[in-house]
Amino acid sequence: MPKQLKKIPKFKTEAQERRFWETHDSTDYVNWSGAERVRLPNLKPSTQTISLRLPTPLLERIKIEANKRDVPYQSLIKIWLKEKVL
């Protein structure tokens, strides 16, 4: 007997929907057995490439810190910027 699916609630905002799906399992609401993979070749990335000049000693220190954390140094820079700005 197939699993009885729950009805997906109506959401007033995207943030409300995001919070819901962060705490609920989609398999209780959607039958994924018929899902098909899709490709979105024209999807534009949500990031933008920038060029940033840093003093060599600063960049070396950042790379050392990134190595300690086992993350790419560019990712560590993004993390630090996000923490500072937000």
DSSP file (Angstrom, degrees, kcal/mol; ACC not computed):
  #  RESIDUE AA STRUCTURE BP1 BP2  ACC     N-H-->O    O-->H-N    N-H-->O    O-->H-N    TCO  KAPPA ALPHA  PHI   PSI    X-CA   Y-CA   Z-CA
    1    1 A M              0   0    0      0, 0.0     3,-0.1     0, 0.0     0, 0.0   0.000 360.0 360.0 360.0 128.3    0.0    0.0    0.0
    2    2 A P        -     0   0    0      0, 0.0     2,-0.2     0, 0.0     3,-0.0  -0.251 360.0 -96.3 -64.5 150.7    1.5    3.4   -1.0
    3    3 A K        -     0   0    0      1,-0.1     2,-0.5     0, 0.0    28,-0.0  -0.450  36.9-118.2 -66.9 134.1    2.4    5.8    1.7
    4    4 A Q        -     0   0    0     -2,-0.2     2,-0.2    -3,-0.1    -1,-0.1  -0.652  32.2-140.3 -75.6 120.4   -0.2    8.4    2.4
    5    5 A L        -     0   0    0     -2,-0.5    24,-0.2    24,-0.1     2,-0.2  -0.588   8.7-125.1 -86.0 143.8    1.3   11.8    1.6
    6    6 A K        -     0   0    0     22,-3.1     2,-0.4    -2,-0.2    -1,-0.1  -0.506  31.3-103.6 -80.4 154.4    0.6   14.9    3.8
    7    7 A K        -     0   0    0     -2,-0.2    -1,-0.1     1,-0.1    23,-0.1  -0.651  32.9-120.2 -80.8 132.9   -0.7   18.1    2.2
    8    8 A I        -     0   0    0     -2,-0.4    -1,-0.1    21,-0.2    -3,-0.0  -0.590  33.4-124.5 -72.1 125.6    1.9   20.8    1.7
    9    9 A P        -     0   0    0      0, 0.0     2,-0.4     0, 0.0    -1,-0.1  -0.230  21.1-105.9 -68.5 161.5    0.8   23.9    3.6
   10   10 A K        -     0   0    0      2,-0.0     2,-0.4     7,-0.0     0, 0.0  -0.713  35.8-150.6 -84.8 138.2    0.3   27.3    2.0
   11   11 A F        -     0   0    0     -2,-0.4     3,-0.1     1,-0.1     4,-0.0  -0.898  16.3-156.5-115.5 141.4    3.1   29.8    2.9
   12   12 A K  S    S+     0   0    0     -2,-0.4     2,-0.3     1,-0.1    -1,-0.1   0.799  81.1  19.3 -82.2 -30.9    2.8   33.5    3.1
   13   13 A T  S  > S-     0   0    0      1,-0.1     4,-1.8     0, 0.0    -1,-0.1  -0.925  73.0-118.7-137.9 160.9    6.5   34.2    2.5
   14   14 A E  H  > S+     0   0    0     -2,-0.3     4,-2.7     1,-0.2     5,-0.2   0.869 116.0  56.5 -64.6 -36.7    9.5   32.4    1.1
   15   15 A A  H  > S+     0   0    0      1,-0.2     4,-2.4     2,-0.2    -1,-0.2   0.901 105.6  50.4 -63.0 -40.6   11.2   32.7    4.5
   16   16 A Q  H  > S+     0   0    0      2,-0.2     4,-1.9     1,-0.2    -1,-0.2   0.908 111.9  47.6 -63.0 -42.4    8.3   30.9    6.1
   17   17 A E  H  X S+     0   0    0     -4,-1.8     4,-2.4     2,-0.2     5,-0.2   0.906 110.0  52.8 -65.4 -41.4    8.5   28.1    3.5
   18   18 A R  H  X S+     0   0    0     -4,-2.7     4,-1.6     1,-0.2    -2,-0.2   0.925 108.9  49.2 -60.1 -45.4   12.3   27.8    4.0
   19   19 A R  H  X S+     0   0    0     -4,-2.4     4,-0.7     1,-0.2    -1,-0.2   0.893 110.3  52.6 -61.4 -39.2   11.8   27.4    7.7
   20   20 A F  H >X S+     0   0    0     -4,-1.9     3,-1.2     1,-0.2     4,-0.6   0.952 110.8  44.6 -61.0 -50.8    9.2   24.7    7.1
   21   21 A W  H 3< S+     0   0    0     -4,-2.4    -1,-0.2     1,-0.3     3,-0.2   0.728 104.6  63.7 -71.5 -20.6   11.4   22.6    4.8
   22   22 A E  H 3< S+     0   0    0     -4,-1.6    -1,-0.3    -5,-0.2    -2,-0.2   0.749 114.8  32.7 -69.3 -22.2   14.4   23.0    7.1
   23   23 A T  H << S+     0   0    0     -3,-1.2     2,-0.3    -4,-0.7    -2,-0.2   0.365 112.6  66.5-117.0   3.6   12.5   21.1    9.8
   24   24 A H  S  < S-     0   0    0     -4,-0.6     2,-0.5    -3,-0.2     3,-0.0  -0.940  76.6-120.1-128.7 150.3   10.3   18.7    7.7
   25   25 A D    >   -     0   0    0     -2,-0.3     3,-1.8     1,-0.1     4,-0.3  -0.777  15.7-147.4 -89.4 123.0   11.2   15.7    5.5
   26   26 A S  G >> S+     0   0    0     -2,-0.5     4,-2.3     1,-0.3     3,-1.8   0.754  92.8  71.7 -63.2 -24.3   10.0   16.2    1.9
   27   27 A T  G 34 S+     0   0    0      1,-0.3    -1,-0.3     2,-0.2     5,-0.1   0.673  90.2  60.9 -68.9 -13.7    9.3   12.5    1.5
   28   28 A D  G <4 S+     0   0    0     -3,-1.8   -22,-3.1     1,-0.1    -1,-0.3   0.638 118.8  27.9 -78.7 -14.4    6.3   12.9    3.8
   29   29 A Y  T <4 S+     0   0    0     -3,-1.8     2,-0.4    -4,-0.3    -2,-0.2   0.599 119.8  47.4-120.8 -20.4    4.8   15.4    1.3
   30   30 A V     <  -     0   0    0     -4,-2.3     2,-1.0   -23,-0.1    -1,-0.2  -0.984  66.2-136.5-133.3 136.6    6.1   14.4   -2.2
   31   31 A N    >   -     0   0    0     -2,-0.4     3,-0.7     1,-0.1    -4,-0.1  -0.810  24.4-179.5 -89.4 102.3    6.4   11.1   -4.0
   32   32 A W  G >   +     0   0    0     -2,-1.0     3,-1.6     1,-0.2    -1,-0.1   0.474  57.3  94.6 -83.5  -2.2    9.9   11.3   -5.4
   33   33 A S  G 3  S+     0   0    0      1,-0.3    -1,-0.2    -3,-0.0    -2,-0.0   0.796  90.0  43.0 -63.7 -26.9    9.7    7.9   -7.2
   34   34 A G  G <  S+     0   0    0     -3,-0.7    -1,-0.3     2,-0.1    -2,-0.1   0.350  87.4 124.5 -98.0   6.2    8.6    9.5  -10.5
   35   35 A A    <   -     0   0    0     -3,-1.6     2,-0.4     1,-0.0    -3,-0.0  -0.351  45.2-155.4 -69.2 146.1   11.0   12.5  -10.3
   36   36 A E        -     0   0    0     -2,-0.0     2,-0.2     0, 0.0    -2,-0.1  -0.937  19.9-111.5-121.1 145.7   13.3   13.0  -13.2
   37   37 A R        -     0   0    0     -2,-0.4     2,-0.3     1,-0.0     0, 0.0  -0.508  35.9-165.8 -71.6 141.2   16.7   14.8  -13.3
   38   38 A V        -     0   0    0     -2,-0.2     2,-0.4     2,-0.0    -1,-0.0  -0.920  13.0-140.6-126.3 155.5   16.7   18.1  -15.2
   39   39 A R        -     0   0    0     -2,-0.3     3,-0.1     3,-0.0    -2,-0.0  -0.945   5.6-164.9-114.2 137.7   19.5   20.3  -16.4
   40   40 A L    >   +     0   0    0     -2,-0.4     3,-1.6     1,-0.1    -2,-0.0  -0.689  17.3 167.6-119.7  76.4   19.3   24.0  -16.3
   41   41 A P  T 3  S+     0   0    0      0, 0.0    -1,-0.1     0, 0.0     0, 0.0   0.733  74.9  50.7 -66.9 -22.7   22.1   25.1  -18.6
   42   42 A N  T 3  S+     0   0    0     -3,-0.1     2,-0.3     2,-0.1    -2,-0.0   0.328  77.3 125.4 -98.4   8.6   21.0   28.8  -18.7
   43   43 A L    <   -     0   0    0     -3,-1.6    -3,-0.1     1,-0.1     0, 0.0  -0.525  57.5-136.0 -69.8 126.5   20.8   29.2  -15.0
   44   44 A K        -     0   0    0     -2,-0.3    -2,-0.1     1,-0.1    -1,-0.1  -0.649  21.0-109.6 -86.4 139.1   22.9   32.2  -14.0
   45   45 A P        -     0   0    0      0, 0.0    -1,-0.1     0, 0.0     0, 0.0  -0.311  15.2-136.6 -65.4 150.8   25.1   31.8  -11.0
   46   46 A S  S    S+     0   0    0      2,-0.0     2,-0.3     0, 0.0    -2,-0.0   0.251  81.1  76.2 -92.6  13.1   24.1   33.8   -7.9
   47   47 A T        -     0   0    0      2,-0.0     2,-0.4     0, 0.0     0, 0.0  -0.811  68.2-143.2-118.9 163.2   27.7   34.9   -7.3
   48   48 A Q        -     0   0    0     -2,-0.3     2,-0.3     2,-0.0    -2,-0.0  -0.989  16.7-126.1-129.0 135.6   29.9   37.5   -8.9
   49   49 A T        +     0   0    0     -2,-0.4     2,-0.3     2,-0.0    -2,-0.0  -0.607  32.4 179.7 -79.4 135.2   33.6   37.2   -9.6
   50   50 A I        -     0   0    0     -2,-0.3     2,-0.5     2,-0.0    -2,-0.0  -0.895  25.6-128.9-129.8 163.0   35.8   40.0   -8.3
   51   51 A S        -     0   0    0     -2,-0.3     2,-0.4     2,-0.0    -2,-0.0  -0.959  26.9-178.5-112.1 131.0   39.4   40.8   -8.3
   52   52 A L        -     0   0    0     -2,-0.5     2,-0.6     2,-0.0    -2,-0.0  -0.983  16.2-150.0-135.2 122.2   41.0   41.7   -5.0
   53   53 A R        +     0   0    0     -2,-0.4    -2,-0.0     0, 0.0     3,-0.0  -0.812  21.5 178.9 -94.3 125.4   44.6   42.7   -4.5
   54   54 A L        -     0   0    0     -2,-0.6     2,-0.1     2,-0.0    -2,-0.0  -0.925  37.3 -98.0-122.6 148.1   46.0   41.8   -1.1
   55   55 A P     >  -     0   0    0      0, 0.0     4,-2.3     0, 0.0     3,-0.4  -0.416  37.8-120.2 -60.7 140.2   49.5   42.2    0.4
   56   56 A T  H  > S+     0   0    0      1,-0.2     4,-2.5     2,-0.2     5,-0.2   0.884 111.1  52.3 -53.5 -45.5   51.5   39.0    0.0
   57   57 A P  H  > S+     0   0    0      0, 0.0     4,-2.0     0, 0.0    -1,-0.2   0.893 110.3  49.3 -61.2 -36.9   52.0   38.6    3.8
   58   58 A L  H  > S+     0   0    0     -3,-0.4     4,-2.3     2,-0.2    -2,-0.2   0.936 111.3  48.6 -65.3 -46.0   48.3   38.9    4.4
   59   59 A L  H  X S+     0   0    0     -4,-2.3     4,-2.4     1,-0.2    -1,-0.2   0.893 110.0  52.4 -62.0 -39.8   47.4   36.4    1.8
   60   60 A E  H  X S+     0   0    0     -4,-2.5     4,-2.0    -5,-0.2    -1,-0.2   0.910 109.4  49.2 -62.7 -41.9   50.0   33.9    3.1
   61   61 A R  H  X S+     0   0    0     -4,-2.0     4,-2.4     2,-0.2    -2,-0.2   0.896 110.4  50.9 -64.5 -39.6   48.5   34.3    6.6
   62   62 A I  H  X S+     0   0    0     -4,-2.3     4,-2.5     1,-0.2    -2,-0.2   0.917 109.4  50.6 -62.7 -43.1   45.0   33.7    5.3
   63   63 A K  H  X S+     0   0    0     -4,-2.4     4,-2.4     2,-0.2    -2,-0.2   0.877 109.3  51.2 -63.4 -37.7   46.2   30.6    3.4
   64   64 A I  H  X S+     0   0    0     -4,-2.0     4,-2.1     2,-0.2    -1,-0.2   0.934 111.5  47.2 -64.1 -45.8   47.8   29.3    6.7
   65   65 A E  H  X S+     0   0    0     -4,-2.4     4,-1.4     1,-0.2    -2,-0.2   0.894 112.2  50.1 -63.1 -39.5   44.5   29.8    8.6
   66   66 A A  H  X>S+     0   0    0     -4,-2.5     5,-2.2     1,-0.2     4,-0.7   0.902 108.6  52.5 -64.6 -40.9   42.6   28.1    5.8
   67   67 A N  H ><5S+     0   0    0     -4,-2.4     3,-0.7     1,-0.2    -2,-0.2   0.894 106.1  53.7 -62.5 -40.2   44.9   25.2    5.8
   68   68 A K  H 3<5S+     0   0    0     -4,-2.1    -1,-0.2     1,-0.2    -2,-0.2   0.849 114.4  41.9 -60.6 -34.3   44.4   24.8    9.6
   69   69 A R  H 3<5S-     0   0    0     -4,-1.4    -1,-0.2     2,-0.2    -2,-0.2   0.472 109.9-124.7 -92.7  -3.4   40.7   24.7    9.0
   70   70 A D  T <<5S+     0   0    0     -3,-0.7    -3,-0.2    -4,-0.7    -4,-0.1   0.909  70.4 119.0  58.8  45.9   41.0   22.4    5.9
   71   71 A V  S   <S-     0   0    0     -5,-2.2    -1,-0.2    -6,-0.1    -2,-0.2  -0.954  74.1 -92.3-132.6 154.7   39.1   24.8    3.7
   72   72 A P     >  -     0   0    0      0, 0.0     4,-2.0     0, 0.0     3,-0.3  -0.388  36.0-123.4 -62.8 145.5   40.1   26.6    0.5
   73   73 A Y  H  > S+     0   0    0      1,-0.2     4,-2.2     2,-0.2     5,-0.1   0.843 110.7  56.4 -64.3 -32.6   41.4   30.1    1.3
   74   74 A Q  H  > S+     0   0    0      1,-0.2     4,-2.1     2,-0.2    -1,-0.2   0.900 107.4  49.6 -63.9 -38.9   38.8   31.8   -1.0
   75   75 A S  H  > S+     0   0    0     -3,-0.3     4,-2.5     2,-0.2    -2,-0.2   0.899 109.1  51.7 -65.6 -40.2   36.1   30.1    1.0
   76   76 A L  H  X S+     0   0    0     -4,-2.0     4,-2.7     2,-0.2    -2,-0.2   0.906 107.8  52.0 -63.7 -41.1   37.6   31.2    4.3
   77   77 A I  H  X S+     0   0    0     -4,-2.2     4,-2.5     1,-0.2    -1,-0.2   0.925 110.2  49.2 -59.8 -44.1   37.7   34.8    3.0
   78   78 A K  H  X S+     0   0    0     -4,-2.1     4,-2.5     2,-0.2    -2,-0.2   0.906 110.8  50.3 -62.3 -41.8   34.0   34.6    2.1
   79   79 A I  H  X S+     0   0    0     -4,-2.5     4,-2.5     2,-0.2    -2,-0.2   0.943 112.1  46.7 -60.5 -48.6   33.1   33.2    5.5
   80   80 A W  H  X S+     0   0    0     -4,-2.7     4,-2.0     1,-0.2    -2,-0.2   0.902 112.5  49.7 -62.8 -41.8   35.0   36.0    7.3
   81   81 A L  H  X S+     0   0    0     -4,-2.5     4,-2.5    -5,-0.2     5,-0.3   0.919 111.3  49.2 -62.9 -43.2   33.4   38.7    5.1
   82   82 A K  H  X S+     0   0    0     -4,-2.5     4,-2.7     1,-0.2    -2,-0.2   0.919 110.3  50.8 -62.8 -43.6   30.0   37.3    5.7
   83   83 A E  H  < S+     0   0    0     -4,-2.5    -1,-0.2     1,-0.2    -2,-0.2   0.881 114.5  44.3 -61.1 -38.0   30.6   37.2    9.5
   84   84 A K  H  < S+     0   0    0     -4,-2.0    -2,-0.2    -5,-0.2    -1,-0.2   0.883 119.3  39.6 -75.7 -39.1   31.7   40.8    9.5
   85   85 A V  H  <        0   0    0     -4,-2.5    -2,-0.2     1,-0.2    -3,-0.2   0.880 360.0 360.0 -81.4 -39.7   29.0   42.2    7.2
   86   86 A L     <        0   0    0     -4,-2.7    -1,-0.2    -5,-0.3    -2,-0.2   0.463 360.0 360.0 -91.6 360.0   26.0   40.3    8.5
